[in-house]
């Protein structure tokens, strides 16, 4: 997923910038570079492509339920006021790289489980 993000400390500023973008008076990228308070400032507001699950749950819900091009009204996430625009969706591909990453993740989880189980058995045995 790719989206544009403005992270702002004040609701009034978030609303003003949202309206300027919605009315075509200002460019999202320029406003993000000038006003946004997070690392997206360096990318002119663009976040991604990233897995959607990396975003805050409130953002994920909004991003998933709106089509590309949608500018979302400001909403609060923790201490920030957020203005989002959905840029594009990139469906997940099950390619060799994804398969290898999933296999590695599953193997590491299995290995950790085995080590924990063996350590617990060893502690029990030594405790007798």
Backbone atoms as SQL, in Angstrom:
CREATE TABLE atoms (id INTEGER PRIMARY KEY, chain TEXT, resi INTEGER, resn TEXT, atom TEXT, x REAL, y REAL, z REAL);
INSERT INTO atoms VALUES
  (1, 'A', 1, 'UNK', 'N', 0.842, -1.168, 0.000),
  (2, 'A', 1, 'UNK', 'CA', 0.000, 0.000, 0.000),
  (3, 'A', 1, 'UNK', 'C', 0.890, 1.235, 0.000),
  (4, 'A', 2, 'UNK', 'N', 0.417, 2.266, -0.672),
  (5, 'A', 2, 'UNK', 'CA', 1.066, 3.572, -0.664),
  (6, 'A', 2, 'UNK', 'C', -0.003, 4.588, -0.269),
  (7, 'A', 3, 'UNK', 'N', 0.362, 5.460, 0.676),
  (8, 'A', 3, 'UNK', 'CA', -0.561, 6.512, 1.079),
  (9, 'A', 3, 'UNK', 'C', 0.221, 7.775, 1.403),
  (10, 'A', 4, 'UNK', 'N', -0.481, 8.892, 1.399),
  (11, 'A', 4, 'UNK', 'CA', 0.095, 10.172, 1.791),
  (12, 'A', 4, 'UNK', 'C', -0.394, 10.493, 3.186),
  (13, 'A', 5, 'UNK', 'N', 0.505, 11.070, 3.990),
  (14, 'A', 5, 'UNK', 'CA', 0.223, 11.295, 5.403),
  (15, 'A', 5, 'UNK', 'C', 0.673, 12.683, 5.839),
  (16, 'A', 6, 'UNK', 'N', -0.206, 13.364, 6.527),
  (17, 'A', 6, 'UNK', 'CA', 0.116, 14.593, 7.249),
  (18, 'A', 6, 'UNK', 'C', -0.106, 14.292, 8.721),
  (19, 'A', 7, 'UNK', 'N', 0.915, 14.476, 9.537),
  (20, 'A', 7, 'UNK', 'CA', 0.840, 14.239, 10.991),
  (21, 'A', 7, 'UNK', 'C', 1.020, 15.604, 11.664),
  (22, 'A', 8, 'UNK', 'N', -0.038, 16.046, 12.341),
  (23, 'A', 8, 'UNK', 'CA', -0.065, 17.422, 12.848),
  (24, 'A', 8, 'UNK', 'C', -0.443, 17.453, 14.331),
  (25, 'A', 9, 'UNK', 'N', 0.072, 18.457, 15.055),
  (26, 'A', 9, 'UNK', 'CA', -0.196, 18.516, 16.489),
  (27, 'A', 9, 'UNK', 'C', -1.533, 19.146, 16.875),
  (28, 'A', 10, 'UNK', 'N', -2.149, 19.898, 15.954),
  (29, 'A', 10, 'UNK', 'CA', -3.350, 20.655, 16.295),
  (30, 'A', 10, 'UNK', 'C', -4.507, 20.333, 15.350),
  (31, 'A', 11, 'UNK', 'N', -5.717, 20.161, 15.899),
  (32, 'A', 11, 'UNK', 'CA', -6.862, 19.847, 15.043),
  (33, 'A', 11, 'UNK', 'C', -7.214, 20.973, 14.077),
  (34, 'A', 12, 'UNK', 'N', -7.065, 22.215, 14.516),
  (35, 'A', 12, 'UNK', 'CA', -7.391, 23.341, 13.636),
  (36, 'A', 12, 'UNK', 'C', -6.493, 23.396, 12.414),
  (37, 'A', 13, 'UNK', 'N', -5.213, 23.170, 12.616),
  (38, 'A', 13, 'UNK', 'CA', -4.268, 23.147, 11.494),
  (39, 'A', 13, 'UNK', 'C', -4.569, 21.972, 10.568),
  (40, 'A', 14, 'UNK', 'N', -4.874, 20.821, 11.151),
  (41, 'A', 14, 'UNK', 'CA', -5.208, 19.642, 10.336),
  (42, 'A', 14, 'UNK', 'C', -6.420, 19.930, 9.455),
  (43, 'A', 15, 'UNK', 'N', -7.433, 20.551, 10.038),
  (44, 'A', 15, 'UNK', 'CA', -8.651, 20.866, 9.285),
  (45, 'A', 15, 'UNK', 'C', -8.364, 21.873, 8.167),
  (46, 'A', 16, 'UNK', 'N', -7.594, 22.899, 8.488),
  (47, 'A', 16, 'UNK', 'CA', -7.253, 23.916, 7.494),
  (48, 'A', 16, 'UNK', 'C', -6.494, 23.309, 6.316),
  (49, 'A', 17, 'UNK', 'N', -5.490, 22.478, 6.610),
  (50, 'A', 17, 'UNK', 'CA', -4.702, 21.871, 5.527),
  (51, 'A', 17, 'UNK', 'C', -5.538, 20.891, 4.725),
  (52, 'A', 18, 'UNK', 'N', -6.403, 20.127, 5.403),
  (53, 'A', 18, 'UNK', 'CA', -7.314, 19.215, 4.711),
  (54, 'A', 18, 'UNK', 'C', -8.176, 19.992, 3.708),
  (55, 'A', 19, 'UNK', 'N', -8.763, 21.095, 4.155),
  (56, 'A', 19, 'UNK', 'CA', -9.635, 21.883, 3.276),
  (57, 'A', 19, 'UNK', 'C', -8.858, 22.476, 2.106),
  (58, 'A', 20, 'UNK', 'N', -7.636, 22.918, 2.347),
  (59, 'A', 20, 'UNK', 'CA', -6.827, 23.472, 1.260),
  (60, 'A', 20, 'UNK', 'C', -6.531, 22.408, 0.202),
  (61, 'A', 21, 'UNK', 'N', -6.251, 21.188, 0.651),
  (62, 'A', 21, 'UNK', 'CA', -5.990, 20.095, -0.295),
  (63, 'A', 21, 'UNK', 'C', -7.279, 19.731, -1.030),
  (64, 'A', 22, 'UNK', 'N', -8.376, 19.570, -0.274),
  (65, 'A', 22, 'UNK', 'CA', -9.660, 19.168, -0.858),
  (66, 'A', 22, 'UNK', 'C', -10.156, 20.182, -1.887),
  (67, 'A', 23, 'UNK', 'N', -9.909, 21.457, -1.636),
  (68, 'A', 23, 'UNK', 'CA', -10.360, 22.512, -2.555),
  (69, 'A', 23, 'UNK', 'C', -9.396, 22.759, -3.701),
  (70, 'A', 24, 'UNK', 'N', -8.282, 22.027, -3.716),
  (71, 'A', 24, 'UNK', 'CA', -7.300, 22.197, -4.784),
  (72, 'A', 24, 'UNK', 'C', -6.444, 23.438, -4.639),
  (73, 'A', 25, 'UNK', 'N', -6.464, 24.054, -3.475),
  (74, 'A', 25, 'UNK', 'CA', -5.682, 25.268, -3.236),
  (75, 'A', 25, 'UNK', 'C', -4.214, 24.973, -2.926),
  (76, 'A', 26, 'UNK', 'N', -3.946, 23.728, -2.504),
  (77, 'A', 26, 'UNK', 'CA', -2.580, 23.385, -2.097),
  (78, 'A', 26, 'UNK', 'C', -2.283, 21.947, -2.470),
  (79, 'A', 27, 'UNK', 'N', -1.007, 21.663, -2.614),
  (80, 'A', 27, 'UNK', 'CA', -0.531, 20.336, -2.959),
  (81, 'A', 27, 'UNK', 'C', -0.188, 19.566, -1.685),
  (82, 'A', 28, 'UNK', 'N', -0.679, 18.336, -1.572),
  (83, 'A', 28, 'UNK', 'CA', -0.449, 17.512, -0.393),
  (84, 'A', 28, 'UNK', 'C', 1.045, 17.403, -0.099),
  (85, 'A', 29, 'UNK', 'N', 1.838, 17.121, -1.116),
  (86, 'A', 29, 'UNK', 'CA', 3.275, 16.914, -0.931),
  (87, 'A', 29, 'UNK', 'C', 3.956, 18.154, -0.353),
  (88, 'A', 30, 'UNK', 'N', 3.596, 19.316, -0.862),
  (89, 'A', 30, 'UNK', 'CA', 4.204, 20.556, -0.372),
  (90, 'A', 30, 'UNK', 'C', 3.820, 20.830, 1.079),
  (91, 'A', 31, 'UNK', 'N', 2.548, 20.589, 1.409),
  (92, 'A', 31, 'UNK', 'CA', 2.103, 20.804, 2.786),
  (93, 'A', 31, 'UNK', 'C', 2.759, 19.807, 3.738),
  (94, 'A', 32, 'UNK', 'N', 2.900, 18.568, 3.295),
  (95, 'A', 32, 'UNK', 'CA', 3.553, 17.557, 4.138),
  (96, 'A', 32, 'UNK', 'C', 4.997, 17.944, 4.421),
  (97, 'A', 33, 'UNK', 'N', 5.683, 18.397, 3.395),
  (98, 'A', 33, 'UNK', 'CA', 7.088, 18.786, 3.556),
  (99, 'A', 33, 'UNK', 'C', 7.215, 19.986, 4.504),
  (100, 'A', 34, 'UNK', 'N', 6.243, 20.849, 4.471),
  (101, 'A', 34, 'UNK', 'CA', 6.309, 22.067, 5.287),
  (102, 'A', 34, 'UNK', 'C', 5.772, 21.879, 6.708),
  (103, 'A', 35, 'UNK', 'N', 4.682, 21.092, 6.870),
  (104, 'A', 35, 'UNK', 'CA', 3.991, 21.051, 8.156),
  (105, 'A', 35, 'UNK', 'C', 4.032, 19.720, 8.897),
  (106, 'A', 36, 'UNK', 'N', 4.196, 18.598, 8.210),
  (107, 'A', 36, 'UNK', 'CA', 4.089, 17.302, 8.876),
  (108, 'A', 36, 'UNK', 'C', 5.175, 17.144, 9.938),
  (109, 'A', 37, 'UNK', 'N', 4.844, 16.444, 11.027),
  (110, 'A', 37, 'UNK', 'CA', 5.725, 16.336, 12.179),
  (111, 'A', 37, 'UNK', 'C', 6.421, 14.983, 12.310),
  (112, 'A', 38, 'UNK', 'N', 6.327, 14.133, 11.308),
  (113, 'A', 38, 'UNK', 'CA', 6.950, 12.816, 11.378),
  (114, 'A', 38, 'UNK', 'C', 7.948, 12.610, 10.259),
  (115, 'A', 39, 'UNK', 'N', 8.485, 11.405, 10.156),
  (116, 'A', 39, 'UNK', 'CA', 9.476, 11.113, 9.123),
  (117, 'A', 39, 'UNK', 'C', 8.937, 11.252, 7.700),
  (118, 'A', 40, 'UNK', 'N', 7.629, 11.202, 7.540),
  (119, 'A', 40, 'UNK', 'CA', 7.022, 11.375, 6.211),
  (120, 'A', 40, 'UNK', 'C', 7.297, 12.774, 5.653),
  (121, 'A', 41, 'UNK', 'N', 7.717, 13.669, 6.498),
  (122, 'A', 41, 'UNK', 'CA', 8.071, 15.020, 6.044),
  (123, 'A', 41, 'UNK', 'C', 9.201, 14.953, 5.006),
  (124, 'A', 42, 'UNK', 'N', 10.117, 14.009, 5.200),
  (125, 'A', 42, 'UNK', 'CA', 11.263, 13.873, 4.298),
  (126, 'A', 42, 'UNK', 'C', 10.876, 13.285, 2.940),
  (127, 'A', 43, 'UNK', 'N', 9.740, 12.587, 2.898),
  (128, 'A', 43, 'UNK', 'CA', 9.295, 11.956, 1.647),
  (129, 'A', 43, 'UNK', 'C', 8.098, 12.691, 1.047),
  (130, 'A', 44, 'UNK', 'N', 7.899, 13.934, 1.489),
  (131, 'A', 44, 'UNK', 'CA', 6.796, 14.763, 1.002),
  (132, 'A', 44, 'UNK', 'C', 5.441, 14.110, 1.268),
  (133, 'A', 45, 'UNK', 'N', 5.371, 13.413, 2.397),
  (134, 'A', 45, 'UNK', 'CA', 4.115, 12.812, 2.831),
  (135, 'A', 45, 'UNK', 'C', 3.884, 11.396, 2.367),
  (136, 'A', 46, 'UNK', 'N', 4.666, 10.918, 1.415),
  (137, 'A', 46, 'UNK', 'CA', 4.448, 9.575, 0.870),
  (138, 'A', 46, 'UNK', 'C', 4.978, 8.516, 1.834),
  (139, 'A', 47, 'UNK', 'N', 4.136, 7.525, 2.105),
  (140, 'A', 47, 'UNK', 'CA', 4.516, 6.369, 2.914),
  (141, 'A', 47, 'UNK', 'C', 4.295, 5.139, 2.060),
  (142, 'A', 48, 'UNK', 'N', 5.345, 4.368, 1.855),
  (143, 'A', 48, 'UNK', 'CA', 5.205, 3.127, 1.115),
  (144, 'A', 48, 'UNK', 'C', 6.011, 3.091, -0.157),
  (145, 'A', 49, 'UNK', 'N', 5.895, 1.958, -0.813),
  (146, 'A', 49, 'UNK', 'CA', 4.986, 0.860, -0.490),
  (147, 'A', 49, 'UNK', 'C', 5.425, 0.114, 0.772),
  (148, 'A', 50, 'UNK', 'N', 4.432, -0.146, 1.634),
  (149, 'A', 50, 'UNK', 'CA', 4.633, -0.870, 2.888),
  (150, 'A', 50, 'UNK', 'C', 3.445, -1.800, 3.111),
  (151, 'A', 51, 'UNK', 'N', 3.669, -2.867, 3.911),
  (152, 'A', 51, 'UNK', 'CA', 2.510, -3.683, 4.307),
  (153, 'A', 51, 'UNK', 'C', 1.549, -2.815, 5.126),
  (154, 'A', 52, 'UNK', 'N', 0.292, -2.914, 4.840),
  (155, 'A', 52, 'UNK', 'CA', -0.701, -2.060, 5.488),
  (156, 'A', 52, 'UNK', 'C', -0.720, -2.264, 7.001),
  (157, 'A', 53, 'UNK', 'N', -0.367, -3.453, 7.470),
  (158, 'A', 53, 'UNK', 'CA', -0.414, -3.758, 8.893),
  (159, 'A', 53, 'UNK', 'C', 0.602, -2.956, 9.697),
  (160, 'A', 54, 'UNK', 'N', 1.548, -2.296, 9.039),
  (161, 'A', 54, 'UNK', 'CA', 2.533, -1.493, 9.759),
  (162, 'A', 54, 'UNK', 'C', 1.934, -0.189, 10.287),
  (163, 'A', 55, 'UNK', 'N', 0.808, 0.211, 9.764),
  (164, 'A', 55, 'UNK', 'CA', 0.170, 1.459, 10.185),
  (165, 'A', 55, 'UNK', 'C', -0.623, 1.235, 11.475),
  (166, 'A', 56, 'UNK', 'N', -0.982, 2.323, 12.129),
  (167, 'A', 56, 'UNK', 'CA', -1.827, 2.287, 13.321),
  (168, 'A', 56, 'UNK', 'C', -3.175, 1.656, 12.942),
  (169, 'A', 57, 'UNK', 'N', -3.781, 0.866, 13.846),
  (170, 'A', 57, 'UNK', 'CA', -5.059, 0.197, 13.519),
  (171, 'A', 57, 'UNK', 'C', -6.153, 1.138, 13.025),
  (172, 'A', 58, 'UNK', 'N', -6.245, 2.350, 13.577),
  (173, 'A', 58, 'UNK', 'CA', -7.256, 3.305, 13.091),
  (174, 'A', 58, 'UNK', 'C', -6.972, 3.714, 11.646),
  (175, 'A', 59, 'UNK', 'N', -5.713, 3.857, 11.322),
  (176, 'A', 59, 'UNK', 'CA', -5.343, 4.211, 9.954),
  (177, 'A', 59, 'UNK', 'C', -5.609, 3.042, 9.020),
  (178, 'A', 60, 'UNK', 'N', -5.276, 1.832, 9.459),
  (179, 'A', 60, 'UNK', 'CA', -5.494, 0.637, 8.633),
  (180, 'A', 60, 'UNK', 'C', -6.967, 0.523, 8.256),
  (181, 'A', 61, 'UNK', 'N', -7.845, 0.705, 9.240),
  (182, 'A', 61, 'UNK', 'CA', -9.291, 0.594, 8.980),
  (183, 'A', 61, 'UNK', 'C', -9.729, 1.602, 7.919),
  (184, 'A', 62, 'UNK', 'N', -9.267, 2.812, 8.026),
  (185, 'A', 62, 'UNK', 'CA', -9.636, 3.858, 7.060),
  (186, 'A', 62, 'UNK', 'C', -9.014, 3.609, 5.683),
  (187, 'A', 63, 'UNK', 'N', -7.760, 3.199, 5.678),
  (188, 'A', 63, 'UNK', 'CA', -7.089, 2.940, 4.402),
  (189, 'A', 63, 'UNK', 'C', -7.750, 1.793, 3.645),
  (190, 'A', 64, 'UNK', 'N', -8.132, 0.755, 4.363),
  (191, 'A', 64, 'UNK', 'CA', -8.750, -0.413, 3.720),
  (192, 'A', 64, 'UNK', 'C', -10.137, -0.124, 3.175),
  (193, 'A', 65, 'UNK', 'N', -10.834, 0.817, 3.799),
  (194, 'A', 65, 'UNK', 'CA', -12.235, 1.030, 3.421),
  (195, 'A', 65, 'UNK', 'C', -12.430, 2.162, 2.408),
  (196, 'A', 66, 'UNK', 'N', -11.335, 2.665, 1.838),
  (197, 'A', 66, 'UNK', 'CA', -11.458, 3.756, 0.871),
  (198, 'A', 66, 'UNK', 'C', -10.648, 3.463, -0.384),
  (199, 'A', 67, 'UNK', 'N', -11.174, 3.840, -1.533),
  (200, 'A', 67, 'UNK', 'CA', -10.458, 3.596, -2.789),
  (201, 'A', 67, 'UNK', 'C', -9.313, 4.585, -2.990),
  (202, 'A', 68, 'UNK', 'N', -8.360, 4.230, -3.853),
  (203, 'A', 68, 'UNK', 'CA', -7.255, 5.144, -4.162),
  (204, 'A', 68, 'UNK', 'C', -7.785, 6.507, -4.619),
  (205, 'A', 69, 'UNK', 'N', -7.085, 7.552, -4.194),
  (206, 'A', 69, 'UNK', 'CA', -7.465, 8.912, -4.523),
  (207, 'A', 69, 'UNK', 'C', -8.303, 9.587, -3.453),
  (208, 'A', 70, 'UNK', 'N', -8.803, 8.818, -2.491),
  (209, 'A', 70, 'UNK', 'CA', -9.658, 9.368, -1.444),
  (210, 'A', 70, 'UNK', 'C', -8.836, 10.155, -0.428),
  (211, 'A', 71, 'UNK', 'N', -9.233, 11.395, -0.194),
  (212, 'A', 71, 'UNK', 'CA', -8.652, 12.232, 0.848),
  (213, 'A', 71, 'UNK', 'C', -9.554, 12.107, 2.071),
  (214, 'A', 72, 'UNK', 'N', -8.989, 11.697, 3.189),
  (215, 'A', 72, 'UNK', 'CA', -9.775, 11.458, 4.401),
  (216, 'A', 72, 'UNK', 'C', -9.717, 12.656, 5.331),
  (217, 'A', 73, 'UNK', 'N', -10.859, 12.976, 5.925),
  (218, 'A', 73, 'UNK', 'CA', -10.926, 14.095, 6.872),
  (219, 'A', 73, 'UNK', 'C', -10.022, 13.816, 8.062),
  (220, 'A', 74, 'UNK', 'N', -9.543, 14.882, 8.721),
  (221, 'A', 74, 'UNK', 'CA', -8.638, 14.701, 9.856),
  (222, 'A', 74, 'UNK', 'C', -9.269, 13.859, 10.967),
  (223, 'A', 75, 'UNK', 'N', -8.439, 13.039, 11.587),
  (224, 'A', 75, 'UNK', 'CA', -8.859, 12.232, 12.728),
  (225, 'A', 75, 'UNK', 'C', -7.674, 12.110, 13.681),
  (226, 'A', 76, 'UNK', 'N', -7.984, 11.781, 14.915),
  (227, 'A', 76, 'UNK', 'CA', -6.955, 11.729, 15.949),
  (228, 'A', 76, 'UNK', 'C', -6.394, 10.319, 16.091),
  (229, 'A', 77, 'UNK', 'N', -5.060, 10.232, 16.186),
  (230, 'A', 77, 'UNK', 'CA', -4.356, 8.993, 16.511),
  (231, 'A', 77, 'UNK', 'C', -3.331, 9.361, 17.575),
  (232, 'A', 78, 'UNK', 'N', -3.555, 8.858, 18.771),
  (233, 'A', 78, 'UNK', 'CA', -2.701, 9.190, 19.912),
  (234, 'A', 78, 'UNK', 'C', -2.669, 10.710, 20.089),
  (235, 'A', 79, 'UNK', 'N', -1.484, 11.310, 20.070),
  (236, 'A', 79, 'UNK', 'CA', -1.411, 12.770, 20.273),
  (237, 'A', 79, 'UNK', 'C', -1.471, 13.563, 18.966),
  (238, 'A', 80, 'UNK', 'N', -1.596, 12.875, 17.838),
  (239, 'A', 80, 'UNK', 'CA', -1.527, 13.523, 16.524),
  (240, 'A', 80, 'UNK', 'C', -2.897, 13.638, 15.867),
  (241, 'A', 81, 'UNK', 'N', -2.990, 14.624, 14.980),
  (242, 'A', 81, 'UNK', 'CA', -4.121, 14.737, 14.059),
  (243, 'A', 81, 'UNK', 'C', -3.601, 14.323, 12.695),
  (244, 'A', 82, 'UNK', 'N', -4.316, 13.422, 12.055),
  (245, 'A', 82, 'UNK', 'CA', -3.860, 12.787, 10.822),
  (246, 'A', 82, 'UNK', 'C', -4.766, 13.170, 9.663),
  (247, 'A', 83, 'UNK', 'N', -4.138, 13.497, 8.537),
  (248, 'A', 83, 'UNK', 'CA', -4.836, 13.654, 7.264),
  (249, 'A', 83, 'UNK', 'C', -4.209, 12.615, 6.339),
  (250, 'A', 84, 'UNK', 'N', -5.041, 11.764, 5.742),
  (251, 'A', 84, 'UNK', 'CA', -4.565, 10.681, 4.875),
  (252, 'A', 84, 'UNK', 'C', -5.156, 10.802, 3.483),
  (253, 'A', 85, 'UNK', 'N', -4.384, 10.344, 2.526),
  (254, 'A', 85, 'UNK', 'CA', -4.910, 10.142, 1.175),
  (255, 'A', 85, 'UNK', 'C', -4.429, 8.779, 0.714),
  (256, 'A', 86, 'UNK', 'N', -5.344, 7.956, 0.279),
  (257, 'A', 86, 'UNK', 'CA', -5.004, 6.644, -0.252),
  (258, 'A', 86, 'UNK', 'C', -4.426, 6.845, -1.644),
  (259, 'A', 87, 'UNK', 'N', -3.213, 6.365, -1.856),
  (260, 'A', 87, 'UNK', 'CA', -2.569, 6.534, -3.162),
  (261, 'A', 87, 'UNK', 'C', -2.755, 5.294, -4.031),
  (262, 'A', 88, 'UNK', 'N', -2.384, 4.131, -3.519),
  (263, 'A', 88, 'UNK', 'CA', -2.530, 2.914, -4.329),
  (264, 'A', 88, 'UNK', 'C', -2.424, 1.673, -3.453),
  (265, 'A', 89, 'UNK', 'N', -2.999, 0.613, -3.977),
  (266, 'A', 89, 'UNK', 'CA', -2.893, -0.698, -3.345),
  (267, 'A', 89, 'UNK', 'C', -2.011, -1.566, -4.223),
  (268, 'A', 90, 'UNK', 'N', -1.175, -2.357, -3.599),
  (269, 'A', 90, 'UNK', 'CA', -0.375, -3.331, -4.338),
  (270, 'A', 90, 'UNK', 'C', -0.683, -4.692, -3.726),
  (271, 'A', 91, 'UNK', 'N', -1.378, -5.533, -4.451),
  (272, 'A', 91, 'UNK', 'CA', -1.716, -6.837, -3.875),
  (273, 'A', 91, 'UNK', 'C', -0.460, -7.628, -3.531),
  (274, 'A', 92, 'UNK', 'N', -0.566, -8.409, -2.460),
  (275, 'A', 92, 'UNK', 'CA', 0.562, -9.241, -2.046),
  (276, 'A', 92, 'UNK', 'C', 0.815, -10.319, -3.095),
  (277, 'A', 93, 'UNK', 'N', 2.079, -10.573, -3.347),
  (278, 'A', 93, 'UNK', 'CA', 2.468, -11.616, -4.292),
  (279, 'A', 93, 'UNK', 'C', 3.149, -12.743, -3.539),
  (280, 'A', 94, 'UNK', 'N', 2.742, -13.957, -3.834),
  (281, 'A', 94, 'UNK', 'CA', 3.398, -15.106, -3.220),
  (282, 'A', 94, 'UNK', 'C', 4.488, -15.570, -4.181),
  (283, 'A', 95, 'UNK', 'N', 5.629, -14.897, -4.067),
  (284, 'A', 95, 'UNK', 'CA', 6.756, -15.240, -4.915),
  (285, 'A', 95, 'UNK', 'C', 7.818, -15.961, -4.078),
  (286, 'A', 96, 'UNK', 'N', 8.970, -16.238, -4.670),
  (287, 'A', 96, 'UNK', 'CA', 10.027, -16.958, -3.957),
  (288, 'A', 96, 'UNK', 'C', 10.487, -16.202, -2.712),
  (289, 'A', 97, 'UNK', 'N', 10.590, -14.908, -2.826),
  (290, 'A', 97, 'UNK', 'CA', 11.045, -14.099, -1.685),
  (291, 'A', 97, 'UNK', 'C', 10.053, -14.184, -0.526),
  (292, 'A', 98, 'UNK', 'N', 8.767, -14.073, -0.835),
  (293, 'A', 98, 'UNK', 'CA', 7.733, -14.164, 0.192),
  (294, 'A', 98, 'UNK', 'C', 7.713, -15.553, 0.807),
  (295, 'A', 99, 'UNK', 'N', 7.804, -16.570, -0.032),
  (296, 'A', 99, 'UNK', 'CA', 7.820, -17.946, 0.457),
  (297, 'A', 99, 'UNK', 'C', 8.992, -18.176, 1.403),
  (298, 'A', 100, 'UNK', 'N', 10.181, -17.705, 1.027),
  (299, 'A', 100, 'UNK', 'CA', 11.368, -17.877, 1.869),
  (300, 'A', 100, 'UNK', 'C', 11.217, -17.141, 3.199),
  (301, 'A', 101, 'UNK', 'N', 10.668, -15.927, 3.160),
  (302, 'A', 101, 'UNK', 'CA', 10.475, -15.158, 4.394),
  (303, 'A', 101, 'UNK', 'C', 9.485, -15.860, 5.320),
  (304, 'A', 102, 'UNK', 'N', 8.400, -16.392, 4.749),
  (305, 'A', 102, 'UNK', 'CA', 7.417, -17.100, 5.564),
  (306, 'A', 102, 'UNK', 'C', 8.007, -18.377, 6.148),
  (307, 'A', 103, 'UNK', 'N', 8.762, -19.110, 5.344),
  (308, 'A', 103, 'UNK', 'CA', 9.389, -20.345, 5.830),
  (309, 'A', 103, 'UNK', 'C', 10.363, -20.035, 6.963),
  (310, 'A', 104, 'UNK', 'N', 11.150, -18.995, 6.812),
  (311, 'A', 104, 'UNK', 'CA', 12.113, -18.602, 7.844),
  (312, 'A', 104, 'UNK', 'C', 11.388, -18.213, 9.134),
  (313, 'A', 105, 'UNK', 'N', 10.315, -17.441, 9.008),
  (314, 'A', 105, 'UNK', 'CA', 9.548, -17.021, 10.175),
  (315, 'A', 105, 'UNK', 'C', 8.930, -18.214, 10.895),
  (316, 'A', 106, 'UNK', 'N', 8.366, -19.143, 10.136),
  (317, 'A', 106, 'UNK', 'CA', 7.774, -20.336, 10.749),
  (318, 'A', 106, 'UNK', 'C', 8.842, -21.215, 11.403),
  (319, 'A', 107, 'UNK', 'N', 9.981, -21.360, 10.760),
  (320, 'A', 107, 'UNK', 'CA', 11.066, -22.158, 11.332),
  (321, 'A', 107, 'UNK', 'C', 11.554, -21.550, 12.642),
  (322, 'A', 108, 'UNK', 'N', 11.733, -20.227, 12.676),
  (323, 'A', 108, 'UNK', 'CA', 12.208, -19.565, 13.889),
  (324, 'A', 108, 'UNK', 'C', 11.208, -19.717, 15.030),
  (325, 'A', 109, 'UNK', 'N', 9.925, -19.625, 14.729),
  (326, 'A', 109, 'UNK', 'CA', 8.902, -19.822, 15.756),
  (327, 'A', 109, 'UNK', 'C', 8.934, -21.252, 16.275),
  (328, 'A', 110, 'UNK', 'N', 9.049, -22.226, 15.373),
  (329, 'A', 110, 'UNK', 'CA', 9.117, -23.634, 15.770),
  (330, 'A', 110, 'UNK', 'C', 10.362, -23.882, 16.623),
  (331, 'A', 111, 'UNK', 'N', 11.496, -23.345, 16.203),
  (332, 'A', 111, 'UNK', 'CA', 12.750, -23.546, 16.927),
  (333, 'A', 111, 'UNK', 'C', 12.667, -22.943, 18.333),
  (334, 'A', 112, 'UNK', 'N', 12.103, -21.762, 18.455),
  (335, 'A', 112, 'UNK', 'CA', 11.950, -21.136, 19.768),
  (336, 'A', 112, 'UNK', 'C', 11.064, -21.983, 20.677),
  (337, 'A', 113, 'UNK', 'N', 9.996, -22.526, 20.110),
  (338, 'A', 113, 'UNK', 'CA', 9.093, -23.392, 20.865),
  (339, 'A', 113, 'UNK', 'C', 9.825, -24.647, 21.342),
  (340, 'A', 114, 'UNK', 'N', 10.640, -25.229, 20.469),
  (341, 'A', 114, 'UNK', 'CA', 11.403, -26.426, 20.834),
  (342, 'A', 114, 'UNK', 'C', 12.399, -26.127, 21.953),
  (343, 'A', 115, 'UNK', 'N', 13.115, -25.025, 21.845),
  (344, 'A', 115, 'UNK', 'CA', 14.096, -24.645, 22.866),
  (345, 'A', 115, 'UNK', 'C', 13.401, -24.412, 24.203),
  (346, 'A', 116, 'UNK', 'N', 12.286, -23.687, 24.201),
  (347, 'A', 116, 'UNK', 'CA', 11.548, -23.434, 25.442),
  (348, 'A', 116, 'UNK', 'C', 11.082, -24.742, 26.066),
  (349, 'A', 117, 'UNK', 'N', 10.582, -25.636, 25.254),
  (350, 'A', 117, 'UNK', 'CA', 10.103, -26.933, 25.745),
  (351, 'A', 117, 'UNK', 'C', 11.243, -27.747, 26.358),
  (352, 'A', 118, 'UNK', 'N', 12.376, -27.794, 25.679),
  (353, 'A', 118, 'UNK', 'CA', 13.528, -28.552, 26.185),
  (354, 'A', 118, 'UNK', 'C', 14.092, -27.939, 27.463),
  (355, 'A', 119, 'UNK', 'N', 14.146, -26.616, 27.517),
  (356, 'A', 119, 'UNK', 'CA', 14.635, -25.946, 28.725),
  (357, 'A', 119, 'UNK', 'C', 13.712, -26.203, 29.915),
  (358, 'A', 120, 'UNK', 'N', 12.413, -26.174, 29.678),
  (359, 'A', 120, 'UNK', 'CA', 11.457, -26.453, 30.751),
  (360, 'A', 120, 'UNK', 'C', 11.629, -27.877, 31.253),
  (361, 'A', 121, 'UNK', 'N', 11.814, -28.822, 30.324),
  (362, 'A', 121, 'UNK', 'CA', 12.023, -30.220, 30.721),
  (363, 'A', 121, 'UNK', 'C', 13.324, -30.367, 31.512),
  (364, 'A', 122, 'UNK', 'N', 14.360, -29.686, 31.095),
  (365, 'A', 122, 'UNK', 'CA', 15.652, -29.747, 31.782),
  (366, 'A', 122, 'UNK', 'C', 15.556, -29.144, 33.177),
  (367, 'A', 123, 'UNK', 'N', 14.862, -28.033, 33.318),
  (368, 'A', 123, 'UNK', 'CA', 14.682, -27.425, 34.643),
  (369, 'A', 123, 'UNK', 'C', 13.923, -28.358, 35.565),
  (370, 'A', 124, 'UNK', 'N', 12.898, -29.019, 35.036),
  (371, 'A', 124, 'UNK', 'CA', 12.113, -29.952, 35.816),
  (372, 'A', 124, 'UNK', 'C', 12.998, -31.115, 36.266),
  (373, 'A', 125, 'UNK', 'N', 13.778, -31.629, 35.352),
  (374, 'A', 125, 'UNK', 'CA', 14.662, -32.769, 35.646),
  (375, 'A', 125, 'UNK', 'C', 15.711, -32.400, 36.684),
  (376, 'A', 126, 'UNK', 'N', 16.298, -31.224, 36.582),
  (377, 'A', 126, 'UNK', 'CA', 17.344, -30.792, 37.521),
  (378, 'A', 126, 'UNK', 'C', 16.752, -30.407, 38.863),
  (379, 'A', 127, 'UNK', 'N', 15.484, -30.060, 38.887),
  (380, 'A', 127, 'UNK', 'CA', 14.815, -29.662, 40.122),
  (381, 'A', 127, 'UNK', 'C', 14.464, -30.825, 41.019),
  (382, 'A', 128, 'UNK', 'N', 14.609, -32.074, 40.547),
  (383, 'A', 128, 'UNK', 'CA', 14.244, -33.243, 41.342),
  (384, 'A', 128, 'UNK', 'C', 15.266, -33.535, 42.381);
